[in-house]
Amino acid sequence: MVSSAHEAMHQIFREDPGLLARALPRAGIPFPEPTAIQPLDTDLTEIRPLARRVDTLFRVDTADDGGFLLAIESQGKPDPDKLSSWTYYLAHLYAKYQLPPVLLVVCRDKATASWAAEPVRVGPPVHTSMVVFPLVLGPGNVPAVTDPDEAADDLALAVFSALAHAKDPGLPAILDALAAAVNDTGGETAQGWAEFTELGLGETPARQLWRNLMTAYTSRFPGRGTLIEETLMEGLVAGRAESRAEDILRILDRRGIEVPEAVRERVTACADLDILGTWFDRALTVVSAEELFAEA
């Protein structure tokens, strides 16, 4: 099953494709200055019964050599079956697009990163027909961003640093710097990266640590980060209200009570959880949908 942490490790490059040109050189991996980075369809299926899908795929154009394809794979643990898939991806991409393909594997622990960096050799012992040399980003070569000012300068890179070091003992310092940067920056962009970080940390103690840091930072510095905190709370309340409204309408439907459009619109438009709670209780016993709104 694909996890949220798995998705976040490659999805972050879709959120900010330019991160490729900033993250790879900092990890000691040469990367030509792109003139354009274009997302491509990730479906690499050729024979329909055998579906193959790369995590993220870009066409990277450069001024010098015409560009190349960059396939990004998020890898949570060593998996021998992936080696044949990666070989297939590169061969298929080259045949389909007639552009040189490059494989980038992003990892969250050093053991998996070390395994992924090993060349994949295809052929009998007496002759190697093909060799795949993956590029790897992981905790061993992605810098730990622990300076709040540096994190604020490039939130995407700071978030990727946190995800790449999610299993490292030094993670708290990274998250502390990121929390400070997110709260100082404010606005919808910072809110988005705060939510992305929480999603990307997955169901781990690191996620709770991130939540605690955000709350603690706001407490230590009153007035800073208020916009983000309020926006996140608004999103939480809105989600609960939407869910409760759906429950009310579902109860009425299951009880066979007709729901006029005007009633449906009033229920779904309500954001007051107390009122929705009252309507929920009434939905269990009312004879008509309009009785939901009867005065006490």
KETORDREN-83104 format. One record per residue: residue number from 1; residue in three letters; z, x, y of N, C-alpha, C in turn. Coordinates in steps of 0.02 Angstrom, whole numbers, plus 50000, padded with zeros to 5 digits. Last residue first. Layout:
NUM,Ala,Z,X,Y,Z,X,Y,Z,X,Y
...
% end
This chain:
296,Ala,50952,48165,51287,51014,48160,51248,51055,48101,51272
295,Glu,50787,48101,51291,50846,48126,51326,50908,48118,51283
294,Ala,50659,48155,51180,50704,48103,51204,50764,48134,51237
293,Phe,50566,48237,51123,50581,48249,51194,50629,48196,51223
292,Leu,50543,48196,50995,50570,48263,51005,50598,48271,51075
291,Glu,50478,48077,50997,50551,48074,50999,50583,48143,51005
290,Glu,50344,48103,50979,50368,48097,51048,50444,48095,51052
289,Ala,50327,48097,50841,50329,48163,50873,50358,48159,50944
288,Ser,50437,47980,50759,50374,47996,50793,50383,48063,50829
287,Val,50557,47991,50695,50507,47948,50664,50438,47960,50695
286,Val,50660,48138,50663,50624,48091,50706,50573,48051,50667
285,Thr,50721,48234,50580,50740,48164,50572,50698,48115,50613
284,Leu,50680,48363,50604,50700,48347,50535,50711,48272,50525
283,Ala,50661,48377,50737,50601,48371,50695,50618,48351,50624
282,Arg,50786,48401,50790,50761,48332,50792,50701,48323,50746
281,Asp,50794,48539,50771,50842,48495,50736,50816,48423,50734
280,Phe,50689,48578,50856,50687,48595,50785,50733,48548,50745
279,Trp,50735,48539,50980,50676,48506,50953,50670,48518,50878
278,Thr,50840,48632,50992,50854,48560,50992,50796,48522,50961
277,Gly,50768,48751,50993,50817,48739,50940,50834,48665,50935
276,Leu,50695,48737,51109,50659,48738,51046,50706,48725,50987
275,Ile,50801,48751,51199,50764,48687,51195,50727,48683,51129
274,Asp,50835,48884,51173,50885,48831,51165,50851,48763,51157
273,Leu,50719,48958,51203,50742,48955,51134,50793,48900,51122
272,Asp,50586,48921,51299,50659,48916,51301,50685,48907,51229
271,Ala,50452,48911,51305,50478,48978,51292,50554,48980,51291
270,Cys,50323,48798,51263,50394,48808,51280,50417,48878,51260
269,Ala,50197,48780,51216,50203,48811,51282,50276,48826,51300
268,Thr,50211,48714,51096,50187,48783,51094,50195,48819,51161
267,Val,50254,48587,51144,50295,48627,51099,50275,48700,51101
266,Arg,50147,48545,51222,50213,48552,51253,50258,48596,51210
265,Glu,50043,48539,51128,50038,48585,51185,50106,48597,51217
264,Arg,50089,48437,51044,50077,48505,51018,50076,48556,51074
263,Val,50089,48329,51131,50152,48352,51102,50145,48424,51077
262,Ala,49952,48318,51156,49997,48330,51212,50065,48356,51188
261,Glu,49899,48290,51030,49884,48353,51062,49932,48369,51119
260,Pro,50018,48213,50917,49966,48210,50969,49957,48278,51002
259,Val,50049,48219,50754,50068,48257,50814,50011,48254,50865
258,Glu,50116,48112,50631,50058,48131,50672,50082,48165,50736
257,Ile,50209,48162,50494,50212,48132,50561,50154,48158,50602
256,Gly,50231,48215,50369,50178,48166,50377,50178,48131,50444
255,Arg,50315,48318,50351,50345,48251,50346,50294,48196,50356
254,Arg,50232,48424,50376,50254,48414,50307,50285,48345,50298
253,Asp,50221,48409,50516,50162,48402,50473,50182,48387,50401
252,Leu,50350,48436,50557,50320,48371,50571,50260,48358,50526
251,Ile,50359,48569,50514,50404,48518,50487,50375,48448,50497
250,Arg,50262,48630,50594,50253,48630,50522,50298,48577,50489
249,Leu,50315,48617,50721,50253,48582,50706,50241,48578,50630
248,Ile,50427,48701,50705,50435,48630,50724,50373,48591,50704
247,Asp,50369,48825,50676,50412,48793,50627,50420,48718,50641
246,Glu,50303,48854,50795,50263,48844,50734,50304,48808,50681
245,Ala,50415,48872,50876,50368,48817,50890,50325,48802,50829
244,Arg,50469,48987,50819,50507,48925,50815,50462,48865,50829
243,Ser,50367,49081,50851,50383,49067,50781,50420,49001,50774
242,Glu,50374,49079,50991,50312,49060,50957,50325,49041,50884
241,Ala,50503,49129,51008,50486,49061,51031,50423,49036,50996
240,Arg,50492,49257,50956,50538,49210,50924,50522,49138,50944
239,Gly,50399,49311,51048,50383,49307,50977,50427,49258,50940
238,Ala,50472,49303,51166,50410,49265,51160,50390,49258,51087
237,Val,50575,49393,51139,50591,49323,51148,50529,49280,51139
236,Leu,50499,49513,51130,50539,49490,51074,50554,49416,51079
235,Gly,50444,49521,51258,50400,49515,51200,50437,49490,51139
234,Glu,50559,49535,51333,50517,49476,51343,50470,49466,51284
233,Met,50601,49659,51287,50642,49600,51273,50602,49536,51281
232,Leu,50499,49738,51339,50509,49735,51266,50549,49674,51247
231,Thr,50521,49716,51475,50457,49696,51444,50463,49691,51369
230,Glu,50647,49771,51493,50637,49700,51505,50573,49676,51471
229,Glu,50621,49906,51462,50670,49869,51423,50659,49794,51431
228,Ile,50526,49937,51560,50508,49941,51489,50556,49899,51448
227,Leu,50602,49917,51677,50540,49880,51666,50521,49880,51592
226,Thr,50708,50010,51665,50721,49938,51664,50659,49898,51648
225,Gly,50698,50144,51676,50675,50116,51613,50685,50040,51610
224,Arg,50838,50154,51777,50779,50189,51752,50761,50159,51684
223,Gly,50951,50081,51802,50894,50071,51846,50831,50106,51823
222,Pro,51063,50204,51744,51051,50135,51765,50992,50131,51813
221,Phe,51067,50308,51630,51032,50311,51694,51015,50240,51717
220,Arg,51134,50273,51517,51156,50333,51553,51126,50337,51623
219,Ser,51063,50161,51474,51134,50154,51493,51158,50213,51534
218,Thr,50940,50214,51443,50943,50165,51497,51015,50156,51521
217,Tyr,50979,50293,51335,50952,50324,51395,50956,50277,51454
216,Ala,51019,50199,51240,51068,50245,51269,51043,50277,51333
215,Thr,50896,50137,51209,50952,50098,51237,51002,50144,51273
214,Met,50825,50246,51159,50798,50208,51215,50854,50168,51250
213,Leu,50909,50285,51054,50896,50331,51110,50870,50293,51171
212,Asn,50901,50176,50967,50965,50195,50997,50956,50239,51058
211,Arg,50766,50181,50930,50792,50122,50965,50858,50139,51001
210,Trp,50765,50306,50865,50723,50294,50924,50749,50235,50965
209,Leu,50851,50280,50758,50869,50332,50807,50829,50322,50871
208,Gln,50775,50188,50690,50837,50165,50721,50861,50216,50773
207,Arg,50673,50275,50649,50657,50217,50691,50719,50192,50726
206,Ala,50738,50366,50568,50710,50390,50632,50694,50331,50678
205,Pro,50767,50303,50450,50821,50310,50499,50796,50333,50567
204,Thr,50618,50200,50424,50659,50260,50413,50717,50261,50462
203,Glu,50489,50125,50415,50556,50102,50395,50599,50161,50375
202,Gly,50400,50204,50554,50407,50169,50490,50478,50147,50477
201,Leu,50356,50270,50663,50412,50301,50628,50427,50265,50563
200,Gly,50259,50185,50717,50238,50245,50681,50294,50279,50643
199,Leu,50333,50087,50785,50292,50069,50728,50277,50131,50685
198,Glu,50389,50167,50886,50432,50130,50840,50394,50110,50777
197,Thr,50272,50213,50949,50318,50260,50919,50362,50225,50867
196,Phe,50219,50094,50999,50181,50132,50949,50227,50181,50913
195,Glu,50315,50060,51093,50306,50017,51035,50269,50054,50980
194,Ala,50293,50166,51182,50359,50155,51154,50354,50113,51091
193,Trp,50160,50146,51218,50177,50205,51179,50246,50200,51148
192,Gly,50174,50025,51291,50132,50028,51231,50149,50088,51187
191,Gln,50256,50066,51396,50281,50016,51349,50241,50019,51284
190,Ala,50168,50151,51461,50228,50179,51431,50257,50130,51380
189,Thr,50075,50053,51503,50054,50109,51461,50114,50139,51425
188,Glu,50148,49965,51585,50122,49942,51521,50102,49999,51475
187,Gly,50293,50050,51659,50229,50017,51658,50205,50000,51588
186,Gly,50369,50217,51645,50368,50145,51655,50298,50116,51651
185,Thr,50415,50352,51657,50346,50333,51673,50341,50258,51688
184,Asp,50548,50355,51617,50531,50378,51684,50461,50354,51705
183,Asn,50537,50309,51485,50576,50271,51534,50559,50291,51605
182,Val,50459,50411,51428,50436,50342,51427,50472,50300,51480
181,Ala,50540,50523,51448,50473,50520,51479,50448,50448,51482
180,Ala,50653,50491,51371,50660,50504,51443,50593,50497,51478
179,Ala,50592,50482,51245,50626,50423,51274,50634,50431,51349
178,Leu,50549,50614,51229,50500,50560,51233,50530,50498,51264
177,Ala,50670,50683,51219,50623,50699,51273,50572,50643,51283
176,Asp,50718,50621,51103,50756,50617,51165,50712,50631,51225
175,Leu,50624,50656,51007,50630,50586,51026,50669,50578,51092
174,Ile,50649,50794,51001,50583,50770,51020,50587,50698,51044
173,Ala,50780,50797,50957,50764,50827,51022,50696,50803,51047
172,Pro,50768,50734,50828,50807,50703,50883,50791,50732,50952
171,Leu,50686,50826,50748,50659,50764,50776,50701,50735,50832
170,Gly,50727,50939,50679,50722,50943,50752,50697,50880,50786
169,Pro,50715,50913,50544,50782,50910,50574,50780,50910,50650
168,Asp,50570,50807,50511,50600,50872,50527,50670,50864,50556
167,Lys,50497,50696,50492,50542,50714,50438,50576,50781,50450
166,Ala,50416,50685,50605,50461,50629,50589,50512,50646,50535
165,His,50325,50765,50667,50390,50796,50650,50441,50743,50628
164,Ala,50220,50678,50693,50208,50735,50649,50273,50768,50626
163,Leu,50281,50591,50784,50260,50566,50719,50250,50624,50669
162,Ala,50304,50677,50893,50360,50643,50861,50341,50619,50791
161,Ser,50173,50714,50924,50221,50766,50905,50280,50734,50868
160,Phe,50123,50590,50964,50096,50621,50903,50143,50676,50878
159,Val,50197,50577,51082,50207,50529,51028,50182,50559,50962
158,Ala,50144,50683,51155,50215,50683,51140,50230,50635,51083
157,Leu,50011,50643,51168,50026,50704,51131,50099,50706,51111
156,Ala,50033,50528,51247,50000,50523,51182,50015,50583,51139
155,Leu,50090,50578,51365,50130,50536,51321,50099,50531,51251
154,Asp,50089,50705,51455,50042,50683,51403,50081,50642,51351
153,Asp,50189,50716,51550,50122,50737,51568,50070,50713,51518
152,Ala,50304,50682,51481,50278,50635,51531,50207,50652,51551
151,Ala,50323,50798,51406,50309,50735,51372,50278,50685,51420
150,Glu,50355,50888,51507,50295,50899,51467,50275,50835,51431
149,Asp,50475,50829,51547,50420,50835,51595,50353,50846,51558
148,Pro,50556,50840,51431,50537,50775,51457,50478,50777,51506
147,Asp,50523,50946,51299,50534,50946,51372,50512,50879,51400
146,Thr,50485,50950,51169,50556,50936,51182,50574,50936,51257
145,Val,50368,50939,51056,50374,50927,51128,50445,50904,51142
144,Ala,50320,51054,50941,50373,51005,50954,50382,50998,51029
143,Pro,50147,51073,50897,50206,51093,50936,50256,51036,50944
142,Val,50087,51077,50736,50090,51034,50795,50153,51052,50834
141,Asn,50105,51156,50624,50064,51183,50679,50061,51137,50740
140,Gly,50196,51096,50536,50191,51169,50538,50152,51196,50596
139,Pro,50182,50959,50540,50241,50989,50573,50238,51065,50577
138,Gly,50001,50950,50559,50066,50929,50531,50122,50965,50566
137,Leu,49832,50943,50528,49883,50940,50580,49947,50913,50549
136,Val,49700,51033,50453,49763,50997,50444,49806,51001,50507
135,Leu,49536,51030,50388,49580,51048,50442,49643,51006,50435
134,Pro,49474,51070,50225,49504,51022,50272,49540,51058,50329
133,Phe,49337,51124,50157,49393,51157,50192,49422,51108,50243
132,Val,49258,51110,50006,49280,51072,50064,49341,51107,50094
131,Val,49119,51173,49923,49188,51186,49943,49202,51145,50007
130,Met,49012,51167,49781,49030,51141,49847,49103,51157,49861
129,Ser,48992,51236,49664,48934,51204,49696,48949,51182,49768
128,Thr,49039,51381,49588,49063,51331,49636,49003,51302,49674
127,His,49035,51428,49421,48996,51421,49482,49024,51366,49526
126,Val,49117,51435,49313,49071,51491,49323,49032,51486,49388
125,Pro,49192,51317,49314,49225,51381,49328,49177,51438,49343
124,Pro,49087,51194,49400,49118,51224,49340,49149,51291,49357
123,Gly,49135,51104,49552,49088,51140,49509,49124,51169,49449
122,Val,49215,51113,49705,49180,51068,49658,49130,51110,49618
121,Arg,49368,51137,49785,49310,51169,49754,49280,51123,49701
120,Val,49448,51123,49930,49430,51082,49873,49365,51110,49845
119,Pro,49577,51229,49997,49506,51212,49989,49495,51170,49926
118,Glu,49730,51163,50060,49696,51201,50007,49623,51180,50002
117,Ala,49790,51076,50147,49752,51132,50176,49714,51173,50124
116,Ala,49866,50988,50074,49803,50964,50102,49760,51020,50128
115,Trp,49980,51067,50045,49936,51044,49991,49867,51024,50018
114,Ser,50033,51080,50173,50013,51139,50136,49966,51121,50079
113,Ala,50061,50945,50202,50014,50982,50243,49989,51044,50208
112,Thr,50159,50918,50106,50095,50883,50103,50042,50919,50144
111,Ala,50259,51004,50154,50234,51011,50085,50166,50977,50078
110,Lys,50288,50962,50284,50256,51027,50274,50227,51034,50204
109,Asp,50243,50795,50336,50290,50843,50307,50252,50906,50287
108,Arg,50146,50715,50388,50212,50708,50417,50263,50755,50386
107,Cys,49972,50749,50432,50028,50742,50385,50094,50741,50422
106,Val,49798,50726,50435,49860,50727,50475,49918,50709,50428
105,Val,49649,50811,50413,49703,50777,50378,49767,50783,50419
104,Leu,49482,50805,50451,49548,50821,50479,49600,50779,50443
103,Leu,49324,50864,50411,49380,50824,50387,49445,50850,50418
102,Val,49164,50850,50481,49226,50889,50478,49281,50841,50456
101,Pro,48984,50856,50458,49049,50821,50457,49107,50870,50452
100,Pro,48837,50870,50551,48887,50907,50512,48954,50870,50515
99,Leu,48723,50733,50528,48764,50774,50573,48816,50809,50531
98,Gln,48658,50631,50462,48623,50694,50473,48658,50735,50528
97,Tyr,48716,50512,50423,48708,50524,50495,48669,50588,50511
96,Lys,48709,50510,50280,48698,50450,50320,48681,50465,50393
95,Ala,48737,50638,50232,48674,50605,50213,48658,50546,50258
94,Tyr,48863,50659,50290,48807,50704,50307,48740,50672,50290
93,Leu,48936,50557,50230,48927,50557,50302,48868,50601,50323
92,His,48931,50597,50095,48901,50534,50115,48888,50533,50190
91,Ala,49002,50718,50099,48933,50717,50075,48897,50654,50099
90,Leu,49126,50674,50149,49087,50722,50187,49014,50722,50165
89,Tyr,49170,50581,50050,49163,50562,50120,49115,50609,50157
88,Tyr,49175,50659,49932,49126,50605,49939,49115,50587,50012
87,Thr,49284,50739,49963,49219,50770,49950,49164,50719,49958
86,Trp,49384,50641,49973,49365,50681,50032,49297,50714,50023
85,Ser,49387,50595,49839,49368,50550,49894,49346,50589,49955
84,Ser,49432,50706,49771,49364,50683,49757,49340,50635,49812
83,Leu,49561,50711,49828,49515,50768,49834,49443,50747,49822
82,Lys,49635,50600,49798,49606,50604,49864,49554,50660,49870
81,Asp,49691,50622,49675,49633,50578,49678,49598,50581,49746
80,Pro,49806,50698,49702,49746,50731,49675,49684,50688,49678
79,Asp,49905,50693,49832,49872,50644,49789,49807,50675,49764
78,Pro,50054,50723,49924,49998,50750,49884,49971,50697,49836
77,Lys,50080,50600,50054,50105,50641,49999,50045,50669,49962
76,Gly,50018,50543,50164,50091,50542,50161,50120,50584,50106
75,Gln,49887,50570,50272,49910,50582,50204,49986,50588,50203
74,Ser,49749,50506,50355,49822,50511,50357,49848,50516,50286
73,Glu,49599,50579,50404,49635,50549,50349,49710,50559,50359
72,Ile,49455,50572,50499,49527,50584,50501,49560,50544,50445
71,Ala,49303,50651,50526,49337,50602,50484,49411,50620,50483
70,Leu,49187,50679,50644,49256,50697,50629,49289,50640,50591
69,Leu,49025,50747,50662,49067,50691,50642,49137,50716,50625
68,Phe,48954,50826,50809,48971,50824,50739,49012,50761,50725
67,Gly,48839,50901,50931,48893,50860,50907,48904,50863,50832
66,Gly,48751,50984,50998,48729,50916,50981,48782,50873,50950
65,Asp,48799,51107,51039,48765,51102,50974,48746,51032,50953
64,Asp,48844,51098,51179,48811,51156,51150,48769,51141,51088
63,Ala,48911,50986,51223,48855,51009,51263,48814,51062,51227
62,Thr,48946,50861,51097,48962,50921,51136,48900,50944,51173
61,Asp,49017,50715,51027,48959,50748,51058,48983,50807,51099
60,Val,49078,50653,50882,49098,50694,50939,49036,50730,50966
59,Arg,49112,50506,50807,49057,50551,50822,49076,50587,50886
58,Phe,49249,50473,50697,49221,50481,50763,49156,50520,50760
57,Leu,49355,50373,50599,49293,50412,50602,49266,50413,50673
56,Thr,49495,50350,50493,49466,50347,50560,49406,50393,50563
55,Asp,49499,50336,50348,49548,50306,50393,49519,50296,50463
54,Val,49360,50281,50248,49397,50334,50281,49443,50302,50332
53,Arg,49336,50197,50101,49345,50188,50173,49388,50245,50200
52,Arg,49243,50130,49971,49275,50190,49998,49278,50183,50074
51,Ala,49222,50032,49828,49233,50033,49900,49269,50098,49920
50,Leu,49118,49996,49713,49162,50052,49726,49170,50060,49801
49,Pro,49029,49890,49707,49091,49884,49668,49141,49940,49682
48,Arg,48924,49941,49799,48971,49889,49819,49033,49884,49775
47,Ile,48898,50101,49840,48888,50056,49784,48942,50003,49790
46,Glu,48948,50139,49967,48877,50145,49952,48858,50099,49894
45,Thr,49064,50135,50098,49044,50107,50034,48969,50113,50025
44,Leu,49130,50176,50208,49083,50224,50179,49059,50200,50110
43,Asp,49188,50113,50355,49168,50092,50287,49114,50139,50261
42,Thr,49214,50140,50486,49249,50181,50436,49230,50163,50365
41,Asp,49101,50158,50618,49123,50115,50564,49154,50159,50509
40,Leu,49164,50265,50752,49112,50241,50707,49144,50196,50653
39,Pro,49196,50306,50923,49220,50281,50859,49162,50253,50817
38,Gln,49144,50449,51009,49127,50380,50994,49154,50359,50926
37,Ile,49164,50551,51141,49192,50539,51075,49183,50465,51060
36,Ala,49079,50673,51241,49091,50602,51224,49120,50599,51153
35,Thr,49091,50805,51260,49063,50767,51316,49071,50693,51304
34,Pro,49224,50914,51209,49179,50857,51197,49152,50828,51262
33,Glu,49235,51081,51180,49247,51032,51233,49199,50973,51223
32,Pro,49278,51119,51009,49233,51123,51067,49247,51067,51117
31,Phe,49420,51192,50949,49388,51127,50955,49343,51129,51017
30,Pro,49519,51289,50838,49467,51286,50890,49432,51218,50890
29,Ile,49686,51270,50814,49622,51251,50783,49570,51246,50837
28,Gly,49814,51284,50861,49778,51344,50842,49712,51331,50807
27,Ala,49868,51172,50911,49888,51189,50843,49852,51251,50817
26,Arg,49804,51161,51029,49875,51179,51032,49902,51195,50964
25,Pro,49677,51118,50986,49686,51186,51012,49759,51208,51015
24,Leu,49716,50982,50943,49691,51033,50896,49698,51104,50924
23,Ala,49758,50908,51058,49804,50923,51003,49780,50981,50959
22,Arg,49649,50892,51144,49711,50922,51169,49756,50945,51113
21,Ala,49547,50833,51076,49530,50894,51113,49592,50928,51140
20,Leu,49615,50719,51029,49587,50768,50983,49576,50835,51017
19,Leu,49641,50640,51139,49697,50677,51110,49672,50730,51061
18,Gly,49532,50564,51167,49536,50628,51199,49594,50671,51174
17,Pro,49560,50442,51104,49516,50490,51071,49519,50560,51102
16,Asp,49686,50349,51092,49670,50400,51142,49626,50453,51109
15,Glu,49679,50258,50988,49709,50237,51052,49689,50285,51108
14,Arg,49628,50337,50889,49586,50282,50914,49613,50258,50982
13,Phe,49734,50419,50869,49673,50450,50896,49623,50396,50918
12,Ile,49827,50333,50814,49841,50361,50880,49779,50394,50911
11,Gln,49784,50308,50686,49769,50259,50737,49780,50286,50808
10,His,49841,50406,50608,49771,50414,50626,49751,50367,50682
9,Met,49977,50373,50609,49958,50443,50611,49885,50454,50627
8,Ala,49985,50235,50592,49998,50264,50658,49973,50335,50663
7,Glu,49964,50213,50455,49915,50191,50504,49923,50227,50571
6,His,50083,50266,50401,50018,50293,50382,49966,50276,50435
5,Ala,50176,50180,50459,50178,50251,50476,50112,50284,50459
4,Ser,50142,50060,50397,50132,50066,50469,50134,50139,50491
3,Ser,50053,50093,50242,50113,50081,50282,50097,50087,50356
2,Val,49960,50025,50112,49956,50063,50174,50016,50044,50218
1,Met,50000,50042,49940,50000,50000,50000,50000,50044,50063
% end
